Amino acid sequence: MKKSRICVLAAGVLVLFAGCLMAACTREHVHEIVYHEGKEPTCTEGGWQDYETCALCEEYSTYRATPPTGHRPGPSATCTTDQVCTVCGHVFVEKLGHQLTIYLGQEPTCTPAGWEPYETCSRCDHTTYKEIAATDHTAGAAATCTTAQTCTACGAELAPAAGHKEVVDNAVAPTCTETGLTEGKHCSVCSEVLIEQEAVKATGHTEGEAVRENEKAATCEEAGSYDEAVYCTVCKTELRRENKQIPETGHTYENGVCTACGEAELTPTEGLIFGQYFDNNSYIVTGYEGSDREVTIPSVHNGLPVTGIALTTSANWTGMTSITIPNV
């Protein structure tokens, strides 16, 4: 702080004398004090404290110099910053510059990202690394029962195979005439046969007992008939049918009247000659010794039926006008 010149008057001789002694004054006078402002030292230059001199002489001075403070180094130099004095900014060590390592770029794929060519510094965290986003997967055909869905670019599996959904194909029992099938399985989604059905041989018909159908009873003079049919006991299919004949029963006369149909018995012509048939179960007319023009042949002779006539056995047949033959 600059001070104006001040003249100090001594209050007494003692004070003035003392002042002259301190200033080593060579002549006797009262100092005319001049105050000087101090200067702070810098890093490289010294300074001084506030001091005073005498305007009348050169002997009196309270001047005291202060040495330079010296530099105060800041943080060490880095790749991008100098090391400087924290007080005056003097550069001690210039910035070092990056110690670079160069890297090639990498194209991105479906899942790992890529990067552009870049450099890094081995001394600091400097880098020009720039990532290139992954391209993501390109889905192929949808997953099926047996194949997974994959990426068409990298082959990675995107969706697993779904697996078959089994459906049971019921067994079919064979019949008498048609083949059957064993139980099988197939997939309801893709229709693939998982267990193939195999043919089971037809069982064939099982014959039952023959039965009589469409029966027509025989009468005294007319033959009867019936169908003998055989059916499969399983499917009821008709396997065979055969028509069977029932011989006419012939008349059974009692007191000259047939007990079955009520027809009156004809009176056989006398003179008929009978011979037993070769089976010994019937008779045939073998001749005639009478003279009647109208001849009646009986249906029964000696308890056996009369079944025929041998026309050539007697010439007497030629003169007849009628022959009545019973139904046998």
C-alpha positions as a Markdown table, in Angstrom:
| # | Residue | x | y | z |
|---|---|---|---|---|
| 1 | Met | 0.0 | 0.0 | 0.0 |
| 2 | Lys | 1.4 | 3.3 | -1.1 |
| 3 | Lys | 1.7 | 5.8 | 1.7 |
| 4 | Ser | 2.1 | 9.6 | 1.5 |
| 5 | Arg | 5.1 | 11.2 | 2.8 |
| 6 | Ile | 4.7 | 11.9 | 6.5 |
| 7 | Cys | 7.0 | 14.0 | 8.6 |
| 8 | Val | 7.2 | 12.7 | 12.1 |
| 9 | Leu | 8.2 | 15.3 | 14.7 |
| 10 | Ala | 10.0 | 14.0 | 17.6 |
| 11 | Ala | 8.4 | 14.6 | 20.9 |
| 12 | Gly | 11.7 | 14.8 | 22.5 |
| 13 | Val | 15.4 | 14.8 | 22.0 |
| 14 | Leu | 15.7 | 11.3 | 23.2 |
| 15 | Val | 13.5 | 9.9 | 20.4 |
| 16 | Leu | 15.3 | 11.8 | 17.7 |
| 17 | Phe | 18.6 | 10.7 | 19.0 |
| 18 | Ala | 17.5 | 7.1 | 18.9 |
| 19 | Gly | 16.2 | 7.4 | 15.4 |
| 20 | Cys | 19.5 | 8.8 | 14.2 |
| 21 | Leu | 21.3 | 5.9 | 15.8 |
| 22 | Met | 19.0 | 3.3 | 14.0 |
| 23 | Ala | 19.5 | 4.8 | 10.7 |
| 24 | Ala | 23.2 | 5.1 | 11.2 |
| 25 | Cys | 22.9 | 8.6 | 10.1 |
| 26 | Thr | 26.1 | 10.4 | 9.3 |
| 27 | Arg | 24.7 | 13.7 | 9.8 |
| 28 | Glu | 22.3 | 15.1 | 12.2 |
| 29 | His | 18.8 | 15.6 | 10.8 |
| 30 | Val | 15.3 | 14.5 | 11.2 |
| 31 | His | 14.4 | 11.8 | 8.6 |
| 32 | Glu | 11.7 | 12.5 | 6.2 |
| 33 | Ile | 10.2 | 9.0 | 6.0 |
| 34 | Val | 9.0 | 7.7 | 2.7 |
| 35 | Tyr | 7.0 | 4.4 | 2.8 |
| 36 | His | 7.3 | 1.9 | 0.0 |
| 37 | Glu | 4.8 | -0.9 | -0.9 |
| 38 | Gly | 6.2 | -4.4 | -0.9 |
| 39 | Lys | 6.2 | -6.8 | -3.8 |
| 40 | Glu | 5.3 | -10.5 | -3.5 |
| 41 | Pro | 7.9 | -12.8 | -4.9 |
| 42 | Thr | 7.1 | -15.0 | -7.9 |
| 43 | Cys | 8.3 | -18.5 | -8.8 |
| 44 | Thr | 11.4 | -17.1 | -10.5 |
| 45 | Glu | 11.7 | -13.6 | -9.2 |
| 46 | Gly | 12.2 | -12.4 | -5.7 |
| 47 | Gly | 10.2 | -9.7 | -4.0 |
| 48 | Trp | 10.4 | -7.4 | -0.9 |
| 49 | Gln | 8.4 | -6.4 | 2.1 |
| 50 | Asp | 6.8 | -3.1 | 2.7 |
| 51 | Tyr | 9.7 | -0.8 | 3.7 |
| 52 | Glu | 10.6 | 2.9 | 4.4 |
| 53 | Thr | 13.4 | 5.3 | 3.4 |
| 54 | Cys | 14.5 | 8.8 | 4.2 |
| 55 | Ala | 13.9 | 11.4 | 1.6 |
| 56 | Leu | 16.8 | 13.4 | 2.9 |
| 57 | Cys | 19.4 | 10.8 | 3.0 |
| 58 | Glu | 20.4 | 7.5 | 1.6 |
| 59 | Glu | 21.5 | 5.9 | 4.7 |
| 60 | Tyr | 18.1 | 5.1 | 6.2 |
| 61 | Ser | 16.2 | 2.2 | 4.7 |
| 62 | Thr | 14.2 | -0.8 | 6.1 |
| 63 | Tyr | 14.2 | -2.6 | 2.8 |
| 64 | Arg | 14.3 | -6.4 | 3.0 |
| 65 | Ala | 14.2 | -8.7 | 0.0 |
| 66 | Thr | 12.2 | -11.9 | -0.2 |
| 67 | Pro | 13.6 | -14.8 | -2.3 |
| 68 | Pro | 11.7 | -16.4 | -5.3 |
| 69 | Thr | 9.1 | -19.0 | -4.2 |
| 70 | Gly | 10.1 | -21.6 | -6.9 |
| 71 | His | 7.8 | -23.4 | -9.1 |
| 72 | Arg | 5.1 | -25.8 | -7.8 |
| 73 | Pro | 4.8 | -28.7 | -10.2 |
| 74 | Gly | 1.3 | -29.9 | -11.0 |
| 75 | Pro | 0.3 | -33.5 | -11.9 |
| 76 | Ser | 2.6 | -35.4 | -14.2 |
| 77 | Ala | 2.3 | -35.0 | -17.9 |
| 78 | Thr | -0.1 | -37.3 | -19.7 |
| 79 | Cys | -0.7 | -38.2 | -23.3 |
| 80 | Thr | -2.8 | -35.1 | -23.8 |
| 81 | Thr | -1.8 | -32.6 | -21.0 |
| 82 | Asp | 1.5 | -30.9 | -20.0 |
| 83 | Gln | 3.0 | -30.9 | -16.5 |
| 84 | Val | 2.9 | -27.2 | -15.5 |
| 85 | Cys | 3.5 | -25.1 | -12.4 |
| 86 | Thr | 0.3 | -24.7 | -10.5 |
| 87 | Val | 1.2 | -21.1 | -9.7 |
| 88 | Cys | 2.5 | -19.6 | -13.0 |
| 89 | Gly | 1.7 | -22.2 | -15.6 |
| 90 | His | 5.3 | -22.8 | -16.5 |
| 91 | Val | 5.6 | -26.0 | -18.6 |
| 92 | Phe | 7.9 | -28.6 | -17.0 |
| 93 | Val | 7.1 | -31.6 | -19.2 |
| 94 | Glu | 5.2 | -31.4 | -22.4 |
| 95 | Lys | 2.3 | -33.8 | -23.1 |
| 96 | Leu | 3.5 | -37.2 | -24.0 |
| 97 | Gly | 1.2 | -38.0 | -26.9 |
| 98 | His | -0.6 | -41.3 | -27.3 |
| 99 | Gln | 1.2 | -44.6 | -27.6 |
| 100 | Leu | -1.1 | -46.2 | -30.1 |
| 101 | Thr | -2.1 | -49.8 | -30.9 |
| 102 | Ile | -4.0 | -50.2 | -34.2 |
| 103 | Tyr | -6.8 | -52.9 | -34.4 |
| 104 | Leu | -8.6 | -54.2 | -37.5 |
| 105 | Gly | -12.3 | -54.0 | -37.9 |
| 106 | Gln | -14.7 | -56.9 | -37.5 |
| 107 | Glu | -17.9 | -57.4 | -39.4 |
| 108 | Pro | -21.0 | -58.1 | -37.2 |
| 109 | Thr | -22.9 | -61.4 | -37.4 |
| 110 | Cys | -26.4 | -62.4 | -36.2 |
| 111 | Thr | -25.5 | -62.3 | -32.5 |
| 112 | Pro | -22.0 | -60.9 | -31.8 |
| 113 | Ala | -21.6 | -57.2 | -32.6 |
| 114 | Gly | -18.8 | -56.1 | -34.9 |
| 115 | Trp | -16.6 | -53.0 | -34.8 |
| 116 | Glu | -14.9 | -50.5 | -37.1 |
| 117 | Pro | -11.1 | -50.3 | -37.3 |
| 118 | Tyr | -9.8 | -48.5 | -34.2 |
| 119 | Glu | -6.8 | -47.5 | -32.1 |
| 120 | Thr | -6.1 | -47.5 | -28.3 |
| 121 | Cys | -3.4 | -46.0 | -26.2 |
| 122 | Ser | -1.3 | -48.2 | -23.9 |
| 123 | Arg | -0.8 | -45.3 | -21.4 |
| 124 | Cys | -4.4 | -44.0 | -21.1 |
| 125 | Asp | -8.0 | -44.9 | -21.8 |
| 126 | His | -7.9 | -43.2 | -25.2 |
| 127 | Thr | -9.8 | -45.3 | -27.8 |
| 128 | Thr | -11.6 | -44.7 | -31.1 |
| 129 | Tyr | -13.6 | -48.0 | -30.8 |
| 130 | Lys | -17.1 | -47.9 | -32.4 |
| 131 | Glu | -19.3 | -50.9 | -32.2 |
| 132 | Ile | -21.4 | -52.1 | -35.2 |
| 133 | Ala | -24.7 | -53.6 | -34.0 |
| 134 | Ala | -25.4 | -57.3 | -34.6 |
| 135 | Thr | -27.5 | -58.0 | -37.6 |
| 136 | Asp | -29.9 | -60.4 | -35.7 |
| 137 | His | -31.0 | -63.8 | -37.0 |
| 138 | Thr | -32.8 | -64.4 | -40.3 |
| 139 | Ala | -35.5 | -67.0 | -39.5 |
| 140 | Gly | -35.8 | -70.0 | -41.8 |
| 141 | Ala | -38.8 | -72.2 | -42.3 |
| 142 | Ala | -41.0 | -72.7 | -39.2 |
| 143 | Ala | -40.2 | -75.6 | -37.0 |
| 144 | Thr | -42.0 | -78.9 | -37.8 |
| 145 | Cys | -42.5 | -82.1 | -35.8 |
| 146 | Thr | -39.0 | -83.3 | -36.6 |
| 147 | Thr | -37.0 | -80.3 | -37.6 |
| 148 | Ala | -36.0 | -77.1 | -35.7 |
| 149 | Gln | -36.3 | -73.6 | -37.1 |
| 150 | Thr | -32.8 | -72.3 | -37.8 |
| 151 | Cys | -31.2 | -69.0 | -38.9 |
| 152 | Thr | -30.5 | -69.1 | -42.6 |
| 153 | Ala | -27.3 | -67.0 | -42.0 |
| 154 | Cys | -25.5 | -68.8 | -39.1 |
| 155 | Gly | -27.5 | -72.0 | -38.6 |
| 156 | Ala | -28.4 | -71.2 | -35.0 |
| 157 | Glu | -31.5 | -72.9 | -33.7 |
| 158 | Leu | -34.3 | -70.4 | -33.2 |
| 159 | Ala | -37.1 | -72.8 | -32.3 |
| 160 | Pro | -36.9 | -76.5 | -31.4 |
| 161 | Ala | -38.7 | -79.3 | -33.2 |
| 162 | Ala | -42.2 | -79.5 | -31.9 |
| 163 | Gly | -42.4 | -83.3 | -31.7 |
| 164 | His | -45.2 | -85.5 | -33.1 |
| 165 | Lys | -48.7 | -85.4 | -31.7 |
| 166 | Glu | -49.6 | -89.0 | -31.6 |
| 167 | Val | -53.1 | -90.2 | -32.5 |
| 168 | Val | -54.1 | -93.8 | -32.1 |
| 169 | Asp | -55.5 | -95.6 | -35.2 |
| 170 | Asn | -57.9 | -98.1 | -33.7 |
| 171 | Ala | -57.6 | -101.7 | -34.5 |
| 172 | Val | -60.3 | -103.2 | -36.9 |
| 173 | Ala | -61.4 | -106.7 | -36.2 |
| 174 | Pro | -61.5 | -109.0 | -39.2 |
| 175 | Thr | -64.8 | -110.4 | -40.4 |
| 176 | Cys | -65.6 | -113.7 | -42.1 |
| 177 | Thr | -64.8 | -112.2 | -45.5 |
| 178 | Glu | -62.9 | -109.0 | -44.9 |
| 179 | Thr | -59.4 | -108.4 | -43.5 |
| 180 | Gly | -58.9 | -106.4 | -40.3 |
| 181 | Leu | -56.1 | -104.1 | -39.1 |
| 182 | Thr | -53.9 | -104.0 | -36.1 |
| 183 | Glu | -53.7 | -100.8 | -33.9 |
| 184 | Gly | -51.4 | -98.1 | -35.3 |
| 185 | Lys | -50.4 | -94.5 | -34.7 |
| 186 | His | -49.9 | -91.4 | -36.8 |
| 187 | Cys | -49.1 | -87.7 | -36.1 |
| 188 | Ser | -52.1 | -85.4 | -36.2 |
| 189 | Val | -49.9 | -82.5 | -37.4 |
| 190 | Cys | -47.8 | -83.8 | -40.2 |
| 191 | Ser | -49.7 | -87.1 | -40.8 |
| 192 | Glu | -46.5 | -89.2 | -40.6 |
| 193 | Val | -47.3 | -92.8 | -39.8 |
| 194 | Leu | -45.6 | -93.6 | -36.5 |
| 195 | Ile | -46.8 | -97.3 | -36.1 |
| 196 | Glu | -48.1 | -98.8 | -39.3 |
| 197 | Gln | -51.3 | -100.8 | -39.2 |
| 198 | Glu | -50.9 | -104.4 | -40.4 |
| 199 | Ala | -53.6 | -106.5 | -42.2 |
| 200 | Val | -55.2 | -109.2 | -40.2 |
| 201 | Lys | -56.5 | -112.2 | -42.3 |
| 202 | Ala | -60.2 | -112.7 | -42.6 |
| 203 | Thr | -61.5 | -115.4 | -40.3 |
| 204 | Gly | -63.6 | -117.2 | -42.9 |
| 205 | His | -67.2 | -118.5 | -42.4 |
| 206 | Thr | -68.2 | -120.8 | -39.6 |
| 207 | Glu | -70.9 | -123.2 | -40.8 |
| 208 | Gly | -73.9 | -123.8 | -38.6 |
| 209 | Glu | -76.4 | -126.7 | -38.6 |
| 210 | Ala | -78.5 | -127.1 | -41.7 |
| 211 | Val | -82.0 | -125.7 | -41.3 |
| 212 | Arg | -85.2 | -126.5 | -43.2 |
| 213 | Glu | -87.0 | -123.6 | -44.9 |
| 214 | Asn | -89.8 | -123.1 | -47.3 |
| 215 | Glu | -91.2 | -126.5 | -46.4 |
| 216 | Lys | -94.2 | -127.8 | -48.4 |
| 217 | Ala | -95.8 | -130.9 | -47.0 |
| 218 | Ala | -96.4 | -133.9 | -49.2 |
| 219 | Thr | -100.0 | -135.0 | -49.8 |
| 220 | Cys | -101.4 | -138.3 | -50.7 |
| 221 | Glu | -101.0 | -137.7 | -54.4 |
| 222 | Glu | -98.5 | -134.8 | -54.6 |
| 223 | Ala | -94.8 | -134.7 | -53.5 |
| 224 | Gly | -93.7 | -132.1 | -51.0 |
| 225 | Ser | -90.4 | -130.2 | -50.8 |
| 226 | Tyr | -88.2 | -128.0 | -48.5 |
| 227 | Asp | -84.9 | -126.0 | -48.8 |
| 228 | Glu | -82.0 | -127.2 | -46.7 |
| 229 | Ala | -80.0 | -124.1 | -45.9 |
| 230 | Val | -76.7 | -123.6 | -44.2 |
| 231 | Tyr | -75.7 | -120.2 | -42.6 |
| 232 | Cys | -72.6 | -118.8 | -41.1 |
| 233 | Thr | -73.0 | -118.7 | -37.3 |
| 234 | Val | -70.9 | -115.5 | -37.1 |
| 235 | Cys | -72.2 | -113.2 | -39.9 |
| 236 | Lys | -75.4 | -115.1 | -40.8 |
| 237 | Thr | -74.4 | -115.2 | -44.5 |
| 238 | Glu | -76.2 | -118.0 | -46.4 |
| 239 | Leu | -73.4 | -120.4 | -47.4 |
| 240 | Arg | -75.5 | -122.9 | -49.5 |
| 241 | Arg | -79.1 | -124.0 | -50.2 |
| 242 | Glu | -80.4 | -127.3 | -51.6 |
| 243 | Asn | -84.0 | -128.1 | -52.5 |
| 244 | Lys | -85.1 | -131.5 | -51.1 |
| 245 | Gln | -88.1 | -133.5 | -52.3 |
| 246 | Ile | -90.7 | -135.2 | -50.0 |
| 247 | Pro | -92.4 | -138.1 | -51.7 |
| 248 | Glu | -96.2 | -138.1 | -51.8 |
| 249 | Thr | -97.6 | -140.0 | -48.8 |
| 250 | Gly | -100.1 | -142.1 | -50.9 |
| 251 | His | -103.6 | -142.8 | -49.7 |
| 252 | Thr | -104.2 | -144.7 | -46.5 |
| 253 | Tyr | -107.6 | -146.2 | -46.9 |
| 254 | Glu | -109.8 | -147.3 | -44.1 |
| 255 | Asn | -113.2 | -148.7 | -44.9 |
| 256 | Gly | -112.6 | -147.7 | -48.5 |
| 257 | Val | -111.9 | -144.0 | -47.7 |
| 258 | Cys | -108.4 | -142.3 | -47.4 |
| 259 | Thr | -107.9 | -141.2 | -43.8 |
| 260 | Ala | -105.7 | -138.3 | -45.0 |
| 261 | Cys | -107.7 | -136.7 | -47.9 |
| 262 | Gly | -111.0 | -138.5 | -47.7 |
| 263 | Glu | -110.8 | -139.8 | -51.3 |
| 264 | Ala | -112.7 | -143.0 | -51.9 |
| 265 | Glu | -110.6 | -146.0 | -52.7 |
| 266 | Leu | -110.8 | -147.3 | -56.2 |
| 267 | Thr | -111.6 | -151.0 | -56.7 |
| 268 | Pro | -108.6 | -152.6 | -58.4 |
| 269 | Thr | -109.4 | -154.6 | -61.6 |
| 270 | Glu | -109.1 | -158.3 | -61.2 |
| 271 | Gly | -106.6 | -160.2 | -63.2 |
| 272 | Leu | -103.7 | -158.0 | -62.6 |
| 273 | Ile | -100.4 | -159.7 | -62.1 |
| 274 | Phe | -97.9 | -158.1 | -59.7 |
| 275 | Gly | -94.2 | -158.6 | -59.4 |
| 276 | Gln | -92.0 | -157.3 | -56.5 |
| 277 | Tyr | -89.6 | -154.5 | -57.5 |
| 278 | Phe | -85.9 | -155.2 | -57.2 |
| 279 | Asp | -85.6 | -153.2 | -54.0 |
| 280 | Asn | -88.3 | -155.5 | -52.4 |
| 281 | Asn | -90.0 | -152.4 | -51.0 |
| 282 | Ser | -92.7 | -152.0 | -53.7 |
| 283 | Tyr | -94.6 | -153.8 | -56.5 |
| 284 | Ile | -95.1 | -153.2 | -60.2 |
| 285 | Val | -97.8 | -154.5 | -62.4 |
| 286 | Thr | -96.2 | -157.1 | -64.7 |
| 287 | Gly | -99.3 | -158.4 | -66.5 |
| 288 | Tyr | -103.1 | -158.6 | -66.9 |
| 289 | Glu | -105.2 | -161.7 | -67.5 |
| 290 | Gly | -108.6 | -160.1 | -67.6 |
| 291 | Ser | -110.7 | -158.7 | -70.5 |
| 292 | Asp | -111.9 | -155.4 | -69.1 |
| 293 | Arg | -111.4 | -152.3 | -71.3 |
| 294 | Glu | -111.0 | -150.0 | -68.3 |
| 295 | Val | -108.4 | -151.1 | -65.8 |
| 296 | Thr | -107.8 | -149.7 | -62.3 |
| 297 | Ile | -104.4 | -150.4 | -60.7 |
| 298 | Pro | -104.3 | -150.2 | -56.9 |
| 299 | Ser | -101.9 | -148.1 | -55.0 |
| 300 | Val | -101.0 | -150.8 | -52.5 |
| 301 | His | -100.6 | -154.5 | -52.9 |
| 302 | Asn | -99.8 | -156.8 | -50.0 |
| 303 | Gly | -99.0 | -153.8 | -47.8 |
| 304 | Leu | -96.4 | -152.3 | -50.2 |
| 305 | Pro | -96.9 | -149.5 | -52.7 |
| 306 | Val | -97.5 | -150.2 | -56.4 |
| 307 | Thr | -95.0 | -148.0 | -58.2 |
| 308 | Gly | -95.1 | -149.0 | -61.9 |
| 309 | Ile | -96.3 | -151.0 | -64.9 |
| 310 | Ala | -94.4 | -153.2 | -67.3 |
| 311 | Leu | -96.5 | -152.5 | -70.5 |
| 312 | Thr | -94.8 | -155.1 | -72.6 |
| 313 | Thr | -95.4 | -158.1 | -70.4 |
| 314 | Ser | -98.9 | -158.9 | -71.8 |
| 315 | Ala | -100.7 | -158.4 | -75.1 |
| 316 | Asn | -103.9 | -157.8 | -73.2 |
| 317 | Trp | -102.9 | -154.1 | -72.7 |
| 318 | Thr | -103.6 | -153.4 | -76.4 |
| 319 | Gly | -107.4 | -153.6 | -76.2 |
| 320 | Met | -107.8 | -151.4 | -73.2 |
| 321 | Thr | -109.4 | -148.0 | -73.5 |
| 322 | Ser | -108.2 | -146.6 | -70.1 |
| 323 | Ile | -105.9 | -147.4 | -67.3 |
| 324 | Thr | -106.3 | -145.6 | -63.9 |
| 325 | Ile | -103.0 | -145.4 | -62.1 |
| 326 | Pro | -102.9 | -144.2 | -58.5 |
| 327 | Asn | -100.5 | -141.5 | -57.4 |
| 328 | Val | -97.8 | -143.2 | -55.5 |
